[in-house]
Amino acid sequence: MSAADALADQVPGKLEVKDVSRTFGPSSRGFMALGPIELTVASGEFLCIVGPSGCGKSTLLRMFAGLDSPSTGSIAIRHEDRTRPMTAMIFQQESVFPWLTVEENAAYGLKATRNWKGAESQDRVDYFLKKTGLYSFRKFRPDQLSGGMKQRLSIARAFATNPEILLMDEPFAALDEQNKLLMQQELASLWEEFRSTVIFITHGLDEAVLLGDRVVVMSSAPGRLIHSMQIDLPRPRHSAEIRRMPEFARYTSELWDILGQEVLEARRQETRRIERQAH
């Protein structure tokens, strides 16, 4: 057993972040993007992360995916099923392959992780294409799809791999409001069925409250976790019903009271940087 595996076996939840920071550039005069951060994510939890632009949310998510490394501290993930990939990531921008069909895109993750099992895997791909409303378009190329359909395809591909942790970096930010609402509902429905651990970055407080079991707030840079709020709303959550609840308005209002101060601080920091550069 490797040191990383031994550490992961000691994780009390699904993911454990201890004293993590990330600095870009030389350590003596580099830019500290985030940290120090302490965070535990439970298995099967839907965690939403909000914070001002530039606070390091995406950097943190990339470290969870293994695409970046902490400058200090440690990240340990408990791997509960070695036959499943640890993570799958859905980005804000389109990440489908233009030369593959919808069906081939949805199957790509399974084949890339060498978990393709012929007819069994094909049935799984077909299932998620049907769940995301794309089965009738399975022979289409991505340039024949709308932006919302491409994001649905990204979700189908991620769920088809059956990851232990699904990482989502503002996946609906580029969509119009109607498609965003539909995608939120589809994601909530899929999560209810499969209960993967989800870490979801968003700028939308209403989106965070609608989807999350818990919402954590990051400070202005260097990003730190300054607040954690449990969202005690019934599931399954149907967007129209949940948004009419007084508790929904209370949660979003309380989050904005906290986040609004950090947004203002981020703007003040940017103004000070511009003034220093001018002199």
For each residue, the residues with C-beta under 8 A, 3 or more apart:
1: 5 6 9
2: 5 6
3: 6 7
4: 7 8 76
5: 1 2 8 9 79
6: 1 2 3 9 10
7: 3 4 10 11 74 76
8: 4 5 11 76 77 78 79
9: 1 5 6 78
10: 6 7 76
11: 7 8 14 15 16 76 77 78
12: 16 40
13: 16 40 41 42 43 45 78
14: 11 41 42 43 44 45 77 78 80 164 165 197
15: 11 39 40 41 64 75 76 77 78 165 197 199
16: 11 12 13 39 40 41 74 75 76 77
17: 20 37 38 39 40 73 74 75
18: 38 73 74 75 76
19: 35 36 37 38 72 73 74
20: 17 34 35 36 37 38 60 63 70 72 73 74 75
21: 32 34 35 36 37 70 71 72 73 222
22: 32 33 34 35 56 59 60 63 68 70 71
23: 27 30 31 32 33 71
24: 30 31 33
25: 29 30 31
26: 29 30
27: 23 30 71
28:
29: 25 26
30: 23 24 25 26 27
31: 23 24 25
32: 21 22 23 35 221 222
33: 22 23 24 56 59 221 222 223
34: 20 21 22 37 55 56 59 60 218 221 222 223 224
35: 19 20 21 22 32 56 70 71 72 73 222 223 224
36: 19 20 21 72 73 224
37: 17 19 20 21 34 60 73 223 224 225
38: 17 18 19 20 225
39: 15 16 17 216 225
40: 12 13 15 16 17
41: 13 14 15 16 45 47 197 199
42: 13 14 45 197
43: 13 14 78 80 197
44: 14 195 196 197
45: 13 14 41 42 197 198 213 214
46: 191 197 198 200 211 212 213 214
47: 41 197 198 199 200 212 213 214 215 216
48: 200 201 202 207 208 211 212 214 215 216
49: 57 60 61 199 200 201 202 215 216 218
50: 57 201 202 203 205 208 215 216 217 218 255 259
51: 55 56 57 217 218 219 220 223 259 262
52: 55 218 219 220 221 259 262 263 265 266
53: 203 266
54: 220 221 266
55: 34 51 52 218 219 220 221 222 223 262 266
56: 22 33 34 35 51 59 60 218 221 222 223
57: 49 50 51 60 61 169 201 218 223
58: 61 62 169 201
59: 22 33 34 56 62 63 68 223
60: 20 22 34 37 49 56 57 63 64 223
61: 49 57 58 64 65 89 167 169 199 201
62: 58 59 65 67 68
63: 20 22 59 60 66 67 68 69 70 75
64: 15 60 61 75 77 87 165 167 199
65: 61 62 87 89 167
66: 63 87
67: 62 63 89
68: 22 59 62 63
69: 63
70: 20 21 22 35 63 73 74 75
71: 21 22 23 27 35
72: 19 20 21 35 36
73: 17 18 19 20 21 35 36 37 70
74: 7 16 17 18 19 20 70
75: 15 16 17 18 20 63 64 70
76: 4 7 8 10 11 15 16 18
77: 8 11 14 15 16 64 86 87 164 165
78: 8 9 11 13 14 15 43
79: 5 8 82 86 164
80: 14 43 164
81: 84 164
82: 79
83: 115
84: 81 115 161 162 163 164
85: 88 109 113 115 161 162 163 164
86: 77 79 163 164 165
87: 64 65 66 77 163 164 165 166 167
88: 85 109 157 158 159 161 163 165 166 167
89: 61 65 67 158 166 167 168 169
90: 95 151 154 155 158 166 167 168 169 171
91: 95 154 169 171
92: 169 170 171 173 174
93: 174
94: 142 147 150 151 154
95: 90 91 154
96: 100 105 142 150 153 154 157
97: 100 104 105 108 142
98: 141 142 143
99: 141
100: 96 97 104 105 108 141 142
101: 104 105 138 139 140 141
102: 105 106 129 134 137 138 139 140 141 142 145 153
103: 106 107 125 129 138 139
104: 97 100 101 107 108
105: 96 97 100 101 102 108 142 153 157
106: 102 103 125 128 129 134 138 153 156 157 160
107: 103 104 110 111 116 121 122 125 157 160
108: 97 100 104 105 111 112 157
109: 85 88 112 113 157 158 160 161
110: 107 113 115 116 121 124 125 160 161
111: 107 108 114 115 116
112: 108 109
113: 85 109 110 161
114: 111
115: 83 84 85 110 111 121 161 162
116: 107 110 111 121
117: 120 121
118: 121 122
119: 122 123
120: 117 123 124
121: 107 110 115 116 117 118 124 125 160
122: 107 118 119 125 126
123: 119 120 126 127
124: 110 120 121 127 128 160 162
125: 103 106 107 110 121 122 128 129 156 160
126: 122 123 129 130 135 138
127: 123 124 130 131
128: 106 124 125 131 132 155 156 157 159 160
129: 102 103 106 125 126 132 134 135 138 156
130: 126 127 133 134 135
131: 127 128 156 159 186 189 190
132: 128 129 152 153 155 156 186
133: 130 152 186
134: 102 106 129 130 137 138 149 152 153 156
135: 126 129 130 138
136:
137: 102 134 140 144 145 149
138: 101 102 103 106 126 129 134 135
139: 101 102 103
140: 101 102 137 144 145
141: 98 99 100 101 102 144 145
142: 94 96 97 98 100 102 105 145 150 153
143: 98
144: 137 140 141
145: 102 137 140 141 142 149 150 153
146: 149 150 179
147: 94 150 151 174 175 179
148: 151 152 175 176 179 182 183
149: 134 137 145 146 152 153
150: 94 96 142 145 146 147 153 154
151: 90 94 147 148 154 155 171 172 175 179 183
152: 132 133 134 148 149 155 156 183 186
153: 96 102 105 106 132 134 142 145 149 150 156 157
154: 90 91 94 95 96 150 151 157 158 171
155: 90 128 132 151 152 158 159 171 183 186 187 190
156: 106 125 128 129 131 132 134 152 153 159 160
157: 88 96 105 106 107 108 109 128 153 154 160 161
158: 88 89 90 109 154 155 161 163 166
159: 88 128 131 155 156 162 166 190 194 196
160: 106 107 109 110 121 124 125 128 156 157
161: 84 85 88 109 110 113 115 157 158
162: 84 85 115 124 159 194 196
163: 84 85 86 87 88 158 166 196
164: 14 77 79 80 81 84 85 86 87 196 197
165: 14 15 64 77 86 87 88 196 197 198 199
166: 87 88 89 90 158 159 163 196 197 198 199
167: 61 64 65 87 88 89 90 198 199
168: 89 90 171 198 199 200 201
169: 57 58 61 89 90 91 92 201
170: 92 173 201 202 203
171: 90 91 92 151 154 155 168 183 200
172: 151 175 179 180 183 184 202 207
173: 92 170 202 203
174: 92 93 147
175: 147 148 151 172 179 180 183
176: 148 179 180
177: 180 181
178: 181 182
179: 146 147 148 151 172 175 176 182 183
180: 172 175 176 177 183 184 207
181: 177 178 184 185 239
182: 148 178 179 185 186
183: 148 151 152 155 171 172 175 179 180 186 187
184: 172 180 181 187 188 207 210 211 239
185: 181 182 188 189 238 239
186: 131 132 133 152 155 182 183 189 190
187: 155 183 184 190 191 211
188: 184 185 191 192 210 211 236 237 239
189: 131 185 186 192 193 236
190: 131 155 159 186 187 193 194
191: 46 187 188 194 195 196 198 211
192: 188 189 195 235 236
193: 189 190
194: 159 162 190 191
195: 44 191 192
196: 44 159 162 163 164 165 166 191
197: 14 15 41 42 43 44 45 46 47 164 165 166
198: 45 46 47 165 166 167 168 191
199: 15 41 47 49 61 64 165 166 167 168
200: 46 47 48 49 168 171 208 211 212
201: 48 49 50 57 58 61 168 169 170
202: 48 49 50 170 172 173 207 208
203: 50 53 170 173
204: 207 208
205: 50 208 209 215 252 255 256 259
206: 209 210 243 248 252
207: 48 172 180 184 202 204 210 211
208: 48 50 200 202 204 205 211 212 215 255
209: 205 206 212 215 231 233 248 251 252 255
210: 184 188 206 207 237 239 242 243 248
211: 46 48 184 187 188 191 200 207 208 237
212: 46 47 48 200 208 209 215 231
213: 45 46 47 230 231
214: 45 46 47 48 228 229 230 231
215: 47 48 49 50 205 208 209 212 228 229 231 251 255
216: 39 47 48 49 50 225 227 228 229
217: 50 51 225 226 227 228 229 255 258 259 262
218: 34 49 50 51 52 55 56 57 223 224 225 226 262
219: 51 52 55 222 223 224 225 226 262 265
220: 51 52 54 55 223 262 263 265 266 269
221: 32 33 34 52 54 55 56 266 269
222: 21 32 33 34 35 55 56 219
223: 33 34 35 37 51 55 56 57 59 60 218 219 220
224: 34 35 36 37 218 219
225: 37 38 39 216 217 218 219 228
226: 217 218 219 258 262
227: 216 217 258
228: 214 215 216 217 225
229: 214 215 216 217 251 254 255
230: 213 214
231: 209 212 213 214 215 251
232: 247
233: 209 237 242 245 247 248 251
234: 237
235: 192
236: 188 189 192
237: 188 210 211 233 234 241 242
238: 185 241 242
239: 181 184 185 188 210 242 243
240: 243 244
241: 237 238 244 245
242: 210 233 237 238 239 245 248
243: 206 210 239 240 248
244: 240 241 248
245: 233 241 242 248 249
246: 249 250
247: 232 233 250 251
248: 206 209 210 233 242 243 244 245 251 252
249: 245 246 252 253
250: 246 247 253 254
251: 209 215 229 231 233 247 248 254 255
252: 205 206 209 248 249 255 256
253: 249 250 256 257
254: 229 250 251 257 258
255: 50 205 208 209 215 217 229 251 252 258 259
256: 205 252 253 259 260
257: 253 254 260 261
258: 217 226 227 254 255 261 262
259: 50 51 52 205 217 255 256 262 263
260: 256 257 263 264
261: 257 258 264 265
262: 51 52 55 217 218 219 220 226 258 259 265 266
263: 52 220 259 260 266 267
264: 260 261 267 268
265: 52 219 220 261 262 268 269
266: 52 53 54 55 220 221 262 263 269 270
267: 263 264 270 271
268: 264 265 271 272
269: 220 221 265 266 272 273
270: 266 267 273 274
271: 267 268 274 275
272: 268 269 275 276
273: 269 270 276 277
274: 270 271 277 278
275: 271 272 278 279
276: 272 273 279
277: 273 274
278: 274 275
279: 275 276
